[in-house]
Every structure is written in C-alpha cells, then in structure tokens.
Amino acid sequence: MARPDRLVYEIVKQECAERGISMGQYVADVLAAHVGHPELVRELGKEVLPLAM
C-alpha cells in the first residue's frame, strides 16, 4: 500500500474532519469520481442544510 506525502495526508485529514467523514470514505469517493463513476460517490458533494436560520 502506498502512503501519501505527509503534507497531502494532513490536508486530507483536515478535509475529512471538516466534512465529518472517514478518510477511507473520502478516498473511495475521490477514486470513484476520478475513474468516471460519480454515481458511486457517497459523501462528497452532499449539501448540508443549516440547522438554524
């Protein structure tokens, strides 16, 4: 298994924390979009509705 550079890892880790998703799901979604299967993306691109107006 390949490991990303530490800088890339830290950016992805922060992105996952902000989105509230696991790193595995984030990577799976990015890969699905990258290979041309956006219908398999589960979490990325979901709009979040505000809790209070």
C-alpha positions in Angstrom: 0.0 0.0 0.0 1.3 3.4 -0.9 1.3 6.3 1.6 0.7 9.9 0.6 3.2 12.6 1.5 2.7 14.0 5.0 1.5 17.3 3.6 -1.1 15.6 1.5 -2.1 13.4 4.4 -2.6 16.5 6.7 -4.7 18.3 4.1 -6.9 15.2 3.5 -7.2 14.6 7.3 -8.4 18.2 7.8 -10.9 17.9 4.9 -12.3 14.8 6.4 -12.7 16.4 9.8 -14.5 19.4 8.3 -16.8 17.1 6.3 -17.4 14.7 9.1 -16.5 11.6 7.1 -13.8 8.9 7.4 -10.6 9.1 5.4 -11.5 5.8 3.8 -14.8 7.1 2.5 -13.2 10.3 1.3 -10.6 8.4 -0.7 -13.2 6.0 -2.0 -15.3 8.9 -3.2 -12.4 10.7 -4.8 -11.4 7.5 -6.6 -14.9 6.8 -7.8 -15.2 10.3 -9.3 -11.7 10.0 -10.8 -12.4 6.8 -12.7 -15.7 8.2 -14.1 -18.3 6.8 -11.7 -19.8 9.8 -9.9 -22.9 7.7 -9.1 -20.8 5.7 -6.7 -19.8 8.8 -4.7 -21.5 8.6 -1.3 -20.5 11.6 0.7 -18.5 14.2 -1.3 -20.7 16.8 -2.8 -23.6 16.4 -0.4 -25.1 19.7 0.5 -25.6 20.3 4.2 -28.7 22.1 5.3 -28.2 24.7 8.1 -29.7 23.6 11.4 -30.8 27.1 12.3 -31.9 30.0 10.2 
